[in-house]
Amino acid sequence: MLWIKSLHIIFVISWFAGLFYLPRIFVNLALETDTTATTRLLLMARKLFRFTTILAIPALVFGAWLMSYGFGGGWLHAKLALVVLVIGYHHACGVLLKKFENGMNRRSHTWYRWFNEVPIVLLLAIVILVVVKPF
């Protein structure tokens, strides 16, 4: 079980690293006016989103595997609800990336700066639930 837990943590950390950085690229895309720089940022964003998606899969698989060891309680249900929100955030990043690729972005760099804070709050809540197990 400790190997599965370790792999789960490693892939979750890697997944969140991508979720922290991708919106920062969006901030730069929202500010950028140079076509060459925009093309480069879009390439970076595409590659990062693809890689982050690949990392999310084992994180979720190992997490589901850990549940088979009988973890339970209200904290787990709350954590799973937050994980669903993380998956939704990941999906939203993909939708926003498509909008940038199609030249349809209508949001400001300030909005993306705030959007970038969402995974931090989610990760904070998830870690507290897992470690403290308040209910």
FENQUI-V388194 format. One record per residue. N is the residue number from 1. SS is DSSP state (hx for helix, st for strand, lp for the rest). PSI is psi in whole degrees, -180 to 180 (NA if undefined). BURIAL is I if it has 9 or more other ideal C-beta (glycine too) atoms within 8 Angstrom, else O. Layout:
n=N ss=SS psi=PSI burial=BURIAL
n=N ss=SS psi=PSI burial=BURIAL
This chain:
n=1 ss=lp psi=-36 burial=O
n=2 ss=hx psi=-33 burial=O
n=3 ss=hx psi=-42 burial=O
n=4 ss=hx psi=-44 burial=I
n=5 ss=hx psi=-43 burial=I
n=6 ss=hx psi=-46 burial=O
n=7 ss=hx psi=-39 burial=I
n=8 ss=hx psi=-48 burial=I
n=9 ss=hx psi=-44 burial=O
n=10 ss=hx psi=-45 burial=O
n=11 ss=hx psi=-33 burial=I
n=12 ss=hx psi=-44 burial=I
n=13 ss=hx psi=-45 burial=O
n=14 ss=hx psi=-43 burial=I
n=15 ss=hx psi=-48 burial=I
n=16 ss=hx psi=-32 burial=I
n=17 ss=hx psi=-43 burial=O
n=18 ss=hx psi=-40 burial=I
n=19 ss=hx psi=-25 burial=I
n=20 ss=hx psi=-37 burial=I
n=21 ss=hx psi=-34 burial=I
n=22 ss=hx psi=-47 burial=I
n=23 ss=hx psi=-26 burial=I
n=24 ss=hx psi=-37 burial=I
n=25 ss=hx psi=-39 burial=I
n=26 ss=hx psi=-39 burial=I
n=27 ss=hx psi=-47 burial=I
n=28 ss=hx psi=-38 burial=I
n=29 ss=hx psi=-39 burial=I
n=30 ss=hx psi=-27 burial=I
n=31 ss=hx psi=-25 burial=O
n=32 ss=lp psi=138 burial=I
n=33 ss=lp psi=-17 burial=O
n=34 ss=lp psi=128 burial=O
n=35 ss=hx psi=-40 burial=O
n=36 ss=hx psi=-45 burial=O
n=37 ss=hx psi=-40 burial=O
n=38 ss=hx psi=-44 burial=I
n=39 ss=hx psi=-43 burial=O
n=40 ss=hx psi=-44 burial=O
n=41 ss=hx psi=-38 burial=I
n=42 ss=hx psi=-40 burial=I
n=43 ss=hx psi=-45 burial=O
n=44 ss=hx psi=-44 burial=I
n=45 ss=hx psi=-43 burial=I
n=46 ss=hx psi=-49 burial=I
n=47 ss=hx psi=-42 burial=O
n=48 ss=hx psi=-42 burial=I
n=49 ss=hx psi=-44 burial=I
n=50 ss=hx psi=-47 burial=O
n=51 ss=hx psi=-41 burial=I
n=52 ss=hx psi=-38 burial=I
n=53 ss=hx psi=-42 burial=I
n=54 ss=hx psi=-39 burial=O
n=55 ss=hx psi=-30 burial=I
n=56 ss=hx psi=-34 burial=I
n=57 ss=hx psi=-54 burial=O
n=58 ss=hx psi=-31 burial=I
n=59 ss=hx psi=-44 burial=I
n=60 ss=hx psi=-39 burial=I
n=61 ss=hx psi=-48 burial=O
n=62 ss=hx psi=-34 burial=I
n=63 ss=hx psi=-43 burial=I
n=64 ss=hx psi=-38 burial=O
n=65 ss=hx psi=-42 burial=I
n=66 ss=hx psi=-35 burial=I
n=67 ss=hx psi=-27 burial=O
n=68 ss=lp psi=-12 burial=O
n=69 ss=lp psi=3 burial=O
n=70 ss=lp psi=15 burial=O
n=71 ss=lp psi=145 burial=O
n=72 ss=lp psi=177 burial=O
n=73 ss=lp psi=171 burial=O
n=74 ss=hx psi=-34 burial=O
n=75 ss=hx psi=-37 burial=I
n=76 ss=hx psi=-40 burial=I
n=77 ss=hx psi=-41 burial=O
n=78 ss=hx psi=-42 burial=I
n=79 ss=hx psi=-44 burial=I
n=80 ss=hx psi=-37 burial=O
n=81 ss=hx psi=-40 burial=O
n=82 ss=hx psi=-35 burial=I
n=83 ss=hx psi=-39 burial=I
n=84 ss=hx psi=-40 burial=O
n=85 ss=hx psi=-37 burial=I
n=86 ss=hx psi=-42 burial=I
n=87 ss=hx psi=-41 burial=I
n=88 ss=hx psi=-41 burial=O
n=89 ss=hx psi=-43 burial=I
n=90 ss=hx psi=-46 burial=I
n=91 ss=hx psi=-43 burial=O
n=92 ss=hx psi=-37 burial=O
n=93 ss=hx psi=-40 burial=I
n=94 ss=hx psi=-40 burial=I
n=95 ss=hx psi=-44 burial=O
n=96 ss=hx psi=-38 burial=I
n=97 ss=hx psi=-44 burial=I
n=98 ss=hx psi=-39 burial=O
n=99 ss=hx psi=-42 burial=I
n=100 ss=hx psi=-43 burial=I
n=101 ss=hx psi=-34 burial=O
n=102 ss=lp psi=5 burial=O
n=103 ss=lp psi=27 burial=O
n=104 ss=lp psi=12 burial=O
n=105 ss=lp psi=130 burial=I
n=106 ss=lp psi=8 burial=O
n=107 ss=lp psi=154 burial=O
n=108 ss=lp psi=166 burial=O
n=109 ss=hx psi=-31 burial=I
n=110 ss=hx psi=-41 burial=O
n=111 ss=hx psi=-42 burial=I
n=112 ss=hx psi=-31 burial=I
n=113 ss=hx psi=-41 burial=I
n=114 ss=hx psi=-40 burial=O
n=115 ss=hx psi=-33 burial=I
n=116 ss=lp psi=-19 burial=I
n=117 ss=lp psi=-19 burial=O
n=118 ss=hx psi=-49 burial=O
n=119 ss=hx psi=-26 burial=I
n=120 ss=hx psi=-45 burial=I
n=121 ss=hx psi=-43 burial=O
n=122 ss=hx psi=-45 burial=I
n=123 ss=hx psi=-43 burial=I
n=124 ss=hx psi=-48 burial=O
n=125 ss=hx psi=-42 burial=I
n=126 ss=hx psi=-46 burial=I
n=127 ss=hx psi=-42 burial=O
n=128 ss=hx psi=-43 burial=I
n=129 ss=hx psi=-42 burial=I
n=130 ss=hx psi=-40 burial=I
n=131 ss=hx psi=-47 burial=O
n=132 ss=hx psi=-33 burial=O
n=133 ss=lp psi=63 burial=O
n=134 ss=lp psi=-17 burial=O
n=135 ss=lp psi=NA burial=O
